[in-house]
């Protein structure tokens, strides 16, 4: 699964994501970023045996503060 965080214009800070499955944290990652213009920061998780069906969420954090949450669903 992939998530991209789009930023508008120059700036720096820490962008992070929290991946959850059925409400439980399964992965968390942060990246220190510094941009001169518009940019995209990519995050992903993988599972060599495939993702179990169900509801997932990815929470985006900027400098440690929750910024947005998106829901995903994996079907059989």
N, C-alpha and C positions, 0 to 999 in steps of 0.2 A: 504494500500500500504506500502511496506517495501523498505528500502534502507540500504545497509551495506557498510560501508567505511572500506576498508582493509588497514592496515598500515604495513610497512616493518621495523622491527627492533625497538629498543628502542627509546623513546622520550616522550615528553609531550607537551600539548598545548590545544587548543580549537577546536573541530570539530563541525560544524553546517550544517544544511540543511534548504533550503527554498523550500517549495512546492508551485507550481503555477498551476492554472487552467485557461486556456484561457488568459494567461498573467497576471492574478491577483494573488497576494500573498494570499494564504489560510492558511498557517501555517509556523512557523519558530521555530526552536529549536536548542540549543547548548548544548554540553557536554564537561566538562573539563576532559581530559584523561591523563593518564600516563601509559606507557607500558614498559615492560622489553624485549619484543620480538614481533614477528608478532602478530597482533590482528585484531579483527573486532569490529566496533562500529555500533550498530543497531539503526535505526530511523524508525518511522512509523506514519501514520495518519489513522484514521478510520472515517467512516461516517455510522451511524446506519441505515440510509435509503438508503445506496448504493451511489456510486459515479456517478455523472451525466456523460453521454457519452461526450467524447471530448478529447482534447489534454492537457496533463499535463507535467510539467517539475519538476525535482528535481535538485537543485543547491547545490553542496557541497562546504563548506567553511572551510578553515584551518586558524586558528588564524585571522578570520575576512576577509580573502582574498579569492576570488572566485578561486576554484581549478578545478572543472569539472561540467558539466551540462549534464543530461541525459533526453531524451524525453520518454514519455509514452503515450499510447492511450487507452482509455476505450471505448469499443464498446457496443452497445445495446445488 
